[in-house]
Every structure is written in structure tokens, then in C-alpha cells.
Amino acid sequence: KPLFHRRARGLALTDAGRSYHAEIFRALQIITDATRQFTELTTVTLSITPSIASKWLMPKLPQLIETHTEIDLKIHASEQRTDLMRGDANLAIRQGPPPQDAALEAILLSPISYVAVASPQTDAKNLELADILAHRLIQDSHGHWDTLCKDFDLPPLKATLNVNQTALALDAAASGQGIALAPRLLAQDALDAGNLQAVWQDTRATDHGFFILYPKERASEETIKVAKWLAAQAAI
């Protein structure tokens, strides 16, 4: 059957041509849609504090990118909490007691265990907590040293170096500016690399931790993949 008519000013589709064009267009659209599923990335936004991002997550990101090539992970690093239920982010890592919101899935990333750290060159080995307080201390906006002094009924701090983020406190400690108190999760990479030494460890039991959170009803398959990958990294 002819697919087109020759006209003085060009070609015109016959009825058979129009039918053939419709079928071919439909087939090509199916191929296009199927290809798009394999080539388009799914965006997952992770809300996280700057300190957790820089001291724990960022060194591990290349592995996530290599493992899940179908996911475009966007990091929203801020001290301000995003509203997961409103969709400001797909998932978050937050620090504190176990979340009580039944609408959120909560996966324990790591219990919070505080460690006092200093430069390896700092002479602060095998000291009691009261002795450590005689050294120059570095405190972030969480006020961990102040809380520790109250908990152990020790005198309040006098001279300290104050910074607004835990990451900065750890960097200052590594450069020999004093002793910082931080969650071990954030200090562990520097400890393993020999850039910091642990001079005291808080061994008290606590239910506080770092939790991976995402909405139970709205989480995509890709969001759950990222959450499980994050949890697996803390177990390594």
C-alpha cells in the first residue's frame, strides 16, 4: 500500500500512511519512555548538619555515587531542621533522643558517645577528666563541655576557645589549639588517620544517637536505598 501521495507542492500521507505513522510514533514513544527510566536520575535530598556532612558523610560519598548511579543525591547542610513531612527534604540525619513521630521511619545510625580529642602532639595522655579541664578547651555551640561539668559536678569552665560548629572544634583540636569534646562518630575518621588522639572517653550509657529519618508513607525506593546505605556505613 502506498504511504503517501505525490502532490505538486510536496507529499501527503495516505490513509495507510497516517495509520503507519501513528503505530510507529506509538512504538517510538514506548522506546523513549523505557530508555528514560534507565537514563534519568532520581533526586534524593538529604538534610544534614554541616559537621556530620564534612566529618562523616563527605569522605564516603564517592562510594554511594558508584554504588547507586541511578540516584542524584543532593546534600542540604544546615543547622536548621527541615520539615520532612512537608517535603523540604526526602530524608535527614538528626541528633538527639529517639524520635517519637509515628509518621517517620527512624533508623539508628550510631549511639552518641562523647570523646575528648586533641592533637597527637598534645601532652594530655592518661589524664582524669578534672585534669583535662585544666587544659585549653575548645567548645562548639552545643556546649558539650558545660554540660559535662554540670553532670560530673565540676567547676564551670573559665578560658575556652568557642566556635559555632563541631567540625571547627575538631579542626582546631587537630591543629593543636586545645582539647575538643565531640561525638565519636564525627571524630572517628581523624582518630583512625592519626590526626587526633583520644584523651578521654565518656562511657555513660545513653539513649541519644544519630538517627536517619524519612516519612514512612511517602518514601521512594531511592530514598530507602540511601537510608540503608547510610546505616551500613556506620556499621563498617
URFENJO-V981405 format. One record per residue. N is the residue number from 1. OMEGA is omega as a letter, one per 40 degrees, with the letter a starting at -180 (none if undefined). BURIAL is + if it has 24 or more other C-alpha atoms within 12 Angstrom, else -. Layout:
n=N omega=OMEGA burial=BURIAL
n=N omega=OMEGA burial=BURIAL
//
This chain:
n=1 omega=i burial=-
n=2 omega=a burial=-
n=3 omega=a burial=-
n=4 omega=i burial=-
n=5 omega=i burial=-
n=6 omega=i burial=-
n=7 omega=a burial=-
n=8 omega=a burial=-
n=9 omega=i burial=-
n=10 omega=a burial=-
n=11 omega=i burial=-
n=12 omega=a burial=-
n=13 omega=i burial=-
n=14 omega=i burial=-
n=15 omega=i burial=-
n=16 omega=i burial=-
n=17 omega=i burial=-
n=18 omega=i burial=-
n=19 omega=i burial=-
n=20 omega=i burial=-
n=21 omega=a burial=-
n=22 omega=a burial=-
n=23 omega=i burial=-
n=24 omega=i burial=-
n=25 omega=i burial=-
n=26 omega=i burial=-
n=27 omega=i burial=-
n=28 omega=i burial=-
n=29 omega=i burial=-
n=30 omega=i burial=-
n=31 omega=i burial=-
n=32 omega=a burial=-
n=33 omega=a burial=-
n=34 omega=i burial=-
n=35 omega=a burial=-
n=36 omega=i burial=-
n=37 omega=a burial=-
n=38 omega=a burial=-
n=39 omega=a burial=-
n=40 omega=i burial=-
n=41 omega=i burial=-
n=42 omega=a burial=-
n=43 omega=i burial=-
n=44 omega=a burial=+
n=45 omega=a burial=+
n=46 omega=i burial=+
n=47 omega=a burial=+
n=48 omega=i burial=+
n=49 omega=i burial=+
n=50 omega=a burial=+
n=51 omega=i burial=+
n=52 omega=a burial=+
n=53 omega=a burial=+
n=54 omega=a burial=+
n=55 omega=a burial=+
n=56 omega=a burial=+
n=57 omega=a burial=+
n=58 omega=i burial=+
n=59 omega=a burial=-
n=60 omega=a burial=-
n=61 omega=i burial=+
n=62 omega=i burial=-
n=63 omega=i burial=-
n=64 omega=a burial=+
n=65 omega=i burial=-
n=66 omega=a burial=-
n=67 omega=a burial=-
n=68 omega=a burial=+
n=69 omega=a burial=-
n=70 omega=a burial=-
n=71 omega=i burial=+
n=72 omega=a burial=-
n=73 omega=i burial=+
n=74 omega=a burial=+
n=75 omega=i burial=+
n=76 omega=a burial=+
n=77 omega=a burial=+
n=78 omega=i burial=-
n=79 omega=i burial=-
n=80 omega=a burial=-
n=81 omega=i burial=-
n=82 omega=a burial=+
n=83 omega=a burial=-
n=84 omega=a burial=+
n=85 omega=i burial=-
n=86 omega=i burial=-
n=87 omega=i burial=-
n=88 omega=i burial=-
n=89 omega=a burial=+
n=90 omega=i burial=+
n=91 omega=a burial=+
n=92 omega=i burial=+
n=93 omega=a burial=+
n=94 omega=a burial=+
n=95 omega=i burial=+
n=96 omega=i burial=-
n=97 omega=i burial=-
n=98 omega=a burial=+
n=99 omega=a burial=-
n=100 omega=a burial=-
n=101 omega=a burial=-
n=102 omega=a burial=-
n=103 omega=a burial=-
n=104 omega=i burial=+
n=105 omega=a burial=+
n=106 omega=i burial=+
n=107 omega=i burial=+
n=108 omega=i burial=+
n=109 omega=i burial=+
n=110 omega=i burial=+
n=111 omega=i burial=+
n=112 omega=i burial=+
n=113 omega=a burial=+
n=114 omega=i burial=+
n=115 omega=i burial=+
n=116 omega=a burial=+
n=117 omega=i burial=+
n=118 omega=i burial=+
n=119 omega=i burial=+
n=120 omega=i burial=+
n=121 omega=a burial=-
n=122 omega=i burial=+
n=123 omega=a burial=-
n=124 omega=a burial=+
n=125 omega=i burial=-
n=126 omega=i burial=-
n=127 omega=i burial=-
n=128 omega=a burial=-
n=129 omega=a burial=+
n=130 omega=i burial=-
n=131 omega=i burial=-
n=132 omega=a burial=+
n=133 omega=i burial=+
n=134 omega=i burial=-
n=135 omega=i burial=+
n=136 omega=a burial=+
n=137 omega=i burial=+
n=138 omega=a burial=+
n=139 omega=i burial=+
n=140 omega=a burial=+
n=141 omega=i burial=-
n=142 omega=i burial=+
n=143 omega=a burial=+
n=144 omega=a burial=+
n=145 omega=i burial=+
n=146 omega=i burial=+
n=147 omega=a burial=-
n=148 omega=i burial=+
n=149 omega=i burial=-
n=150 omega=a burial=-
n=151 omega=a burial=-
n=152 omega=i burial=-
n=153 omega=i burial=-
n=154 omega=a burial=-
n=155 omega=i burial=-
n=156 omega=a burial=-
n=157 omega=i burial=+
n=158 omega=a burial=-
n=159 omega=i burial=-
n=160 omega=i burial=+
n=161 omega=a burial=+
n=162 omega=i burial=+
n=163 omega=a burial=-
n=164 omega=i burial=-
n=165 omega=i burial=+
n=166 omega=i burial=+
n=167 omega=i burial=+
n=168 omega=i burial=+
n=169 omega=i burial=+
n=170 omega=i burial=+
n=171 omega=i burial=+
n=172 omega=i burial=+
n=173 omega=a burial=+
n=174 omega=a burial=+
n=175 omega=i burial=-
n=176 omega=a burial=+
n=177 omega=i burial=+
n=178 omega=a burial=+
n=179 omega=i burial=+
n=180 omega=i burial=+
n=181 omega=a burial=+
n=182 omega=i burial=+
n=183 omega=a burial=+
n=184 omega=i burial=+
n=185 omega=a burial=+
n=186 omega=a burial=+
n=187 omega=a burial=+
n=188 omega=a burial=+
n=189 omega=i burial=+
n=190 omega=i burial=+
n=191 omega=a burial=+
n=192 omega=a burial=-
n=193 omega=a burial=-
n=194 omega=i burial=-
n=195 omega=i burial=+
n=196 omega=i burial=+
n=197 omega=i burial=+
n=198 omega=a burial=+
n=199 omega=i burial=+
n=200 omega=a burial=+
n=201 omega=i burial=+
n=202 omega=a burial=+
n=203 omega=a burial=-
n=204 omega=i burial=-
n=205 omega=i burial=-
n=206 omega=i burial=-
n=207 omega=i burial=-
n=208 omega=a burial=-
n=209 omega=i burial=+
n=210 omega=a burial=+
n=211 omega=i burial=+
n=212 omega=a burial=+
n=213 omega=i burial=+
n=214 omega=a burial=+
n=215 omega=a burial=+
n=216 omega=a burial=-
n=217 omega=a burial=-
n=218 omega=a burial=-
n=219 omega=i burial=+
n=220 omega=i burial=-
n=221 omega=a burial=-
n=222 omega=i burial=+
n=223 omega=i burial=+
n=224 omega=i burial=+
n=225 omega=a burial=+
n=226 omega=i burial=+
n=227 omega=a burial=+
n=228 omega=i burial=+
n=229 omega=i burial=+
n=230 omega=a burial=+
n=231 omega=a burial=+
n=232 omega=a burial=-
n=233 omega=a burial=-
n=234 omega=a burial=+
n=235 omega=a burial=-
n=236 omega=none burial=-
//
